[in-house]
Amino acid sequence: MSRIEGSAWFKIQGPVTSVGQLVEQKKMVAFKLPEHLQAELAMHDQQVDARQQANQAAAAANPDRVFAQIVKNGQVVAMVYDSGSAYTQQNVPGLKLTEDFAGQSLADRRLAELMRAVSGTVIYDNFLPLPGQTSATDITSSSKVDQSLLPKVTARGLSDMVDEINAARDAARLAAGITQKKAG
């Protein structure tokens, strides 16, 4: 999530520059990420993964539960389930729903994408019947997970950690005698 990891091999064509050479050529600095930030990033990743897995499990346990409907003129034009599955009443030209994520994360993203693509009002309960149905009694309301039941993320947000990393980078630049260029 917060770093690049991989063991794949790639064929390289053209000149190859090492990180050390790049630092020298571009007047840059390379520095080791402080241990406490490495640990905090790892903890953040673990906590976010645990939270996402809990959301996915809840959605998997209730795949037929409706998360939200988009309604226009009293008619359902789109619907998103807790599992992330989406339904549109008609084809929406150019609509490409995200394939990343799962469960509640996927439902949230797809609802946002549908809201940009089709006009209407979003409802999260008291659902309307779909075309061909006379009532919405068979539409089960959302199984949205109570956020207090999900694993907590106690690590700072990534943007706060990036601010600290940028400060460490700036200190390393200063120590190396590299002045920061002013924009503009």
N, C-alpha and C positions, 0 to 999 in steps of 0.2 A: 504494500500500500504506500509506504512512505519512502521506499528506496527501490533501486533497480537490482534485481538479482537474476542470475541466469547462468546456465552452463552450456548453452548452445554455441557451436562453432560456426563462424561465418567466413566466407572467402573474401579477402580484401584485395581490391585492385587499386593501384596507385601508391603514392608515398605514404608511409606510416610514420606518425609522430607520437612519441611517448608523452605521457602526462608531464614528465620532467622537462622535455624539450618544449612542449607547449607553454609551460609556465615561464621558461626563460625567454622564449620568442615573443610572447604577448605581454610580458611584464605582469604576470599574474602570480598568485600565491596558491599553494596547495597546503592544506592543513588537515590534521586528523580531527574528526568530530569528537568533541569532549565525551568521555565515558558516560557521564550522567545523561547526556542527550541521547546517546546510543541506547541506553537502558530505557529512557522515557519513550523513545520512538518505538522500541520493541513492545513495551507495555501498552502503548496506545494501539498498536496494531492488534495485539492479542485481545484487548478489551472491545475494540470495534468489531473484530471478527466474531467474538462470542455473542455480542449484541445482535449482529446480523444473522447468525445461525439461529438464535432464539426467535427472531422475527420470521425467518424462513420456516422454522418448524411449526409456528402458529399458522402460517398461511397454508402449509402443506396439510395440516390437520383439518383445515376448513377451506378447501379449494373452491367451493361453490358459494362462498359468502361474498356478498357485494360490498365493495369498499365505497364506491361513489357512483352516482349517475350524473350525466350532463343532460339537462332538460331544456328544450326550446319549444315555446308555444304549447306547453302541456304534453309534449311528446319526448320520449327518451331518444336522444340522438347518439349517445355513447355511454358505455358503462365499463367500470374497471372493478375486477374482483381482487380480494385480498392476496391471491396468489400472484397477481400481476397480469393475469389474462385480461384482455380488453375486447370489447365488442363495440362496433359502430353500426348504426342503422343503415348507413349507405357508404359507398366508397368515398374516401376523402383523398382527392388527388394530391400527390406529393407527400402524403403522410408516411413517415417511416418511424415506427416506434422502436425505442431502445431495446436491445437484446441483453444488455449488461444487467447485472444485479438479479435479485430474486426476492420473492415475498413482498413485504411491505415497502422495501426500497424500490423495487420494480414498480409496484402499484403507484407510489408517489410520483415517480418520474413519468410513467405513462399517462397518469392523470394530467400532469403539467403539460405534456406534449399534446394531448387531446384538447386541453383548454385553449392552447394556442391555435389549434387547427380548426376547431368548430366553435361556433358561438353558442352560448346558452348559460344556464345557471347550474352550478354544482350543488347537488344535495347529497348528504351523508346518511340520512335516515328517512323514514316515511317514504320509501321508494315507490315509484310509479310502476304500473304494469308495463311489460314489454308489448310490442305489437302482437296481436293474437291472443293475449291474455285478458281476462276480464277483471282480474284483481292481482294485487302484488303480494298476496298472502304466502305464495310459495317462494318469494324472494326473501332469503334469510338475511337479516341485517348483519352488518359487519362484525367480524370477530376481532376487530382491531385490538391488538395486544395492549393491555394496560402498561404504560411506560414504566410505572413503578415496579413491575414484575420483571423487567428486563435487566440483564447484567449492567452494572454501572460502568461508565467511562470516567475514570477519575484522573486520567492523564490530561495534561493541558491540551488545548487544541493545536493542530498542526501549524496554524498561522503564528501562534505565540512561540512555538519552537523554532520556526523559520526566522522570526525576529532575533532570537538568541543566536542562531547559526550565523545570520548576517552580521551581528555584532562581533562574533568571534572571527569571521572573515575580515571585517574591517580592521580589527586589532592586529591580525596577522599581516595585512597589507601595510599598516603603519609600522610594524616591527621590521618589515622588509624594506621600508623606505619607498614604498610605492604610493604615490598620491592618487587619490580618487579623482577621476575626471568629472567635471561639472557638466550636466546636461544643458544644452541650449547654447 
